């Protein structure tokens, strides 16, 4: 017992004696013999109560042996059964169970894992997923601060979870590889990035991403074919260190229409899977030949600037027409430029409005706004006779087509009659007006497109100054001419094509990644990297809805959907800012991705073993593994000293005795009339 226990018992002895004395002898002059007996009973009952309160204990030491733990993690996925290794696993477990020396040295604990780690009950080898990383992390948490080597029986093929080869395990991992460890070389075309559209006689870029799985250096041909003709061929080299290659080239669009192209990479000598050695893509070639007319009743330097900008593209032809000519056939032109319309434009404006001819109207100091307001061109302006100067302010949020900021803050103001402008049809404004250094929300250059009828409004003359300023800034007219060319291309294009295309398969295997690629163009059918794309996915059975945004990757938009349940799904891809949508359906089948594995991934398992300071063994080395573990002196039994505090008393028995003593005391006192 401890000193504290002795002190408490002594104090209890004194208190019990003093209390009993005061009760039976202190105020009694002539105590009777029975009082002495009652004193003893009261003293004993209170003293025993004090003993219970003090609860005296005795310290004793106990020694126990703690064996190191050998955690056996068994792959319970269907890939083990597909590889016909069920019997192999059972034989390995039987060998471990029958190894008396191993069981004497280690406390062997068995677990199975597929998606999650669980105690081994019965191996079914039917789980559709393998998560080796989760199993390794869980066993590290379970045996924290213990000597616990891990025996990992698996083929190394993982379908979900983190890449396990880079996991930092505190416990040493000893993978025991089952399955075919033969390495098959493979080369594949993983992805092709290409614009959906190209203009006739233009060169369009093609990006091909190639991958190689192998050790020996190889050199293979890559070809691109159209209608059986080889358009491109190049030899590509791979090696152990050079596992991938990005091939970039340009092809010439020679014929109008939709064309199918096939990309092929050569076959390796011992290649087992050649289905991924070729991939196709489609391209629509558009005829960009455009006829543009400039209608004017005056001479102005801006006419020359427009002529040069239009002539910068050889696929455009220009005709300058005086508005007073008696017969003008506007149907021959894809775009009509109305330069400072006056009363002489009356019949022309009526024809444009009636036949819905695409036009660009440029106003200025000589423009007759009264005739424009009458002809319902989609623009109204209340003007006064004063001339105002409007400086351009670029709108970075302009969406219809891609335009470059030409440092418009350095450009000269354009000249037009003063007044408020109203453009019908929710216009897209490319340039705002700035008056006397005060920015406004009034349009300087704006566009509308209603039911395919495209209209452009440039509210000011003085383009020749802009072209000159652009040349002073860049020593070239290219930037300004390309700026104007994009406007002409947008307004002259009369064909309606899909701006949003989505690449998604009709069917995916259960637990495989659903990779969705989307391609979005501006209204000139050039790739637009400013889009805000989002997919809304609906499970047709459960009606569960999820929304996921796309990310921009190279010249495409991409997202990856994981862990979708089997079933049918509907999707809608939407460009949020412009409300352009594309919908469709796909199916998640119950086909298991585990069935796709043809060999064990021993390389990753070897890296896992190396990082954890373990060692890799193969299925025919079970005896070697057991011998290695038995001889490894770092796995030893720990003898622990355990101090135990035993109670000296049985408090339940003492309570019974105390009650008995108090009862006897009460009966005697009652009998002798002391109560």
Secondary structure, DSSP 4 states (H G I P E B T S, - for coil): --HHHHHHHHHHHHHHHHHHHHHHTTT-SS--HHHHHHHHHHHHHHHHHHHHHH--EEEEEEEEEEPEEEEEEEE-BHHHHHTT-HHHHHHHHHHHHH-HHHHHHEEEEEEEESSSEEE-S-----BS---HHHHHHHHHHHTTTS---EEEEE-----SSS-GGG---SS-EEEEE-S------EEEEEEEEE-SEEETT-EEEEEEEEEEE-SS-EEEEEEEEETTEEEEEEEEEE-SS--EEEEEEEEE--SSEEEEEEEEEPPPTT-S--GGGEEEEEEEEE---EEEEEEESS--HHHHHHHHHHHTSTTEEEEEEETT-S---GGG-SEEEEES--GGGHHHHHHHHHHT--EEEEE-TT--HHHHHHTT-SEEEEEEEEEEEEEEEE-TT--SS------GGGSPPEEEEEEEEEESS--EEEEEEEETTEEEEEEEEEEEEETTEEEEEEE-B-HHHHHHHHHHHHSSSHHHHHHHHHHHHHHH------SEEEE--SEEEETS-EEEEEEEB-TTSSB-TT--EEEEEEETTT--EEEEE-EEETTEEEEEE-SPPSEEEEEEEEETTTTEEEEEEEEEEEEEGGGG--S--HHHHHHHHHHTT---EEGGGHHHHHHHHHH-TTS-PEEEEEEEEEESS-HHHHHHHHHHHHHHHHHHHHHTT--
